[in-house]
Amino acid sequence: MSLADFTIEDFTEIDGGQSIGKVAVLLSMVNDEHDKNIIEAYKNEGYEAVITRAGGKGSKLKDKVLRNCLGAAIKGGVITESVQDQRILTRCVERAMIDFEKPLSGISGAGIKIGIVSKAPHLAVALYGKLGIPGLDVDHEISGMGIHYYGLSTKHK
């Protein structure tokens, strides 16, 4: 058996359905050249999905992640502009950023890819990227995920 024998569903399925959290993680980790195709494939399966990015360090990184997530999720139709949906997205981002609260992220520059996916009324945000460690030619991989079940507004598609 080889890796080519597996499908995306082999990695994202739980109990006969797709795990919204695993879908968000997959979106945050897929190679850049596949972004548009995987978004389209998940939309064809009834999901609303978007991929965005953010970079920076310390509090600037956190600000950029939240701003980019809000902008991309609203523009991409993953959430509505309602206060409720924006609050749910903010909570998901907050949960996904827990590992980014470590001291290393305050001094290191980071590049983060972000997968955001909803299947109303559920929402998931996943982050994956690298922190550059000052003085070393080493990048530290970092990730995070936040999920909120039954939170999106009923006005959502």
C-alpha positions in Angstrom: 0.0 0.0 0.0 1.2 3.5 -0.7 0.0 7.0 0.1 -1.5 7.3 -3.4 -4.0 4.6 -2.3 -5.7 7.0 0.1 -8.4 9.6 -0.6 -9.1 12.8 1.2 -12.2 11.1 2.7 -9.8 8.6 4.4 -8.4 11.5 6.3 -11.4 13.6 7.0 -14.3 11.2 7.6 -15.6 10.4 11.1 -18.6 8.1 11.6 -19.7 8.2 8.0 -19.5 12.0 7.6 -16.9 14.6 7.1 -15.4 16.2 10.2 -15.6 19.9 9.9 -12.5 20.3 12.0 -10.5 18.0 9.8 -11.7 19.7 6.7 -10.5 23.1 8.1 -7.1 21.5 9.0 -6.8 20.1 5.5 -7.5 23.5 4.0 -4.8 25.1 6.1 -2.3 22.5 5.1 -3.0 21.8 1.4 -0.2 22.9 -1.0 -0.9 26.4 -2.3 -1.4 25.3 -6.0 -4.4 23.2 -4.9 -6.3 26.0 -3.0 -8.9 26.8 -5.6 -9.6 23.3 -6.5 -10.1 22.0 -3.0 -12.3 25.0 -2.1 -14.5 24.3 -5.1 -14.6 20.5 -4.3 -15.8 21.2 -0.8 -18.4 23.8 -2.0 -19.7 21.1 -4.3 -20.2 18.9 -1.2 -22.3 21.6 0.6 -19.6 23.4 2.6 -18.7 27.0 2.5 -15.0 27.3 2.6 -12.2 29.8 2.2 -8.4 29.9 2.6 -6.5 33.0 3.7 -3.1 33.8 5.1 -1.5 36.1 7.7 2.0 36.9 8.7 3.8 38.9 11.4 4.9 38.5 14.9 3.5 39.0 18.4 0.3 40.9 18.8 0.5 42.1 15.2 0.3 38.5 14.0 -2.8 37.9 16.2 -4.4 41.1 14.9 -3.7 40.1 11.3 -5.1 36.6 11.8 -8.3 37.8 13.2 -8.8 40.6 10.6 -7.9 38.3 7.7 -10.2 35.6 9.0 -13.2 38.0 9.4 -12.6 39.6 6.0 -12.1 36.3 4.1 -15.0 34.5 5.8 -17.5 37.3 5.1 -16.3 38.0 1.6 -16.2 34.2 0.8 -19.7 33.6 2.2 -18.5 31.3 5.0 -20.3 33.4 7.5 -22.8 36.3 7.3 -22.0 39.8 8.4 -24.2 39.3 11.5 -22.8 40.1 14.9 -23.5 36.5 16.0 -21.5 35.0 13.1 -18.6 37.4 13.6 -18.6 36.5 17.3 -18.6 32.8 16.6 -15.7 33.3 14.1 -13.8 35.3 16.7 -14.2 32.6 19.3 -12.9 30.0 16.8 -9.9 32.1 16.0 -9.2 32.6 19.7 -9.3 28.8 20.3 -7.1 28.2 17.3 -4.5 30.7 18.5 -3.9 29.1 21.9 -0.6 27.7 20.9 0.4 31.0 19.5 0.4 32.5 23.0 3.8 30.9 23.8 6.8 33.2 24.2 8.4 32.1 21.0 5.6 33.6 18.9 6.2 37.0 20.5 9.8 37.2 19.1 9.5 35.1 16.0 8.1 36.1 12.6 5.4 33.7 11.4 3.7 32.9 8.1 0.3 31.2 8.7 -2.2 29.6 6.2 -5.8 29.6 7.5 -8.6 27.3 6.5 -12.1 28.4 7.4 -15.1 26.2 6.8 -18.8 26.1 7.7 -21.6 23.8 7.2 -24.4 25.6 8.9 -24.7 25.9 11.8 -21.2 24.7 12.4 -17.9 26.6 11.9 -14.2 25.6 12.1 -11.0 27.6 11.7 -7.6 25.9 11.4 -4.1 27.5 11.3 -0.9 26.0 10.1 2.4 27.7 9.5 5.9 28.3 10.5 7.7 30.5 13.1 11.1 31.7 12.1 13.5 31.3 15.1 15.8 34.3 15.4 19.5 33.5 14.9 18.8 30.0 13.6 18.1 28.6 10.2 15.3 26.6 11.6 11.5 27.1 11.2 9.2 25.8 13.9 5.9 24.4 12.6 2.8 25.5 14.5 -0.9 24.8 14.2 -4.2 25.3 15.9 -7.9 24.7 15.5 -11.1 26.2 16.8 -14.6 24.7 16.2 -18.0 26.0 17.2 -21.0 23.7 16.8 -24.5 25.0 16.5 -23.5 28.7 16.6 -24.0 30.3 13.2 -27.0 32.4 12.7 -30.1 30.9 11.0 -29.7 33.5 8.3 -26.7 31.5 7.0 -27.3 29.7 3.7 
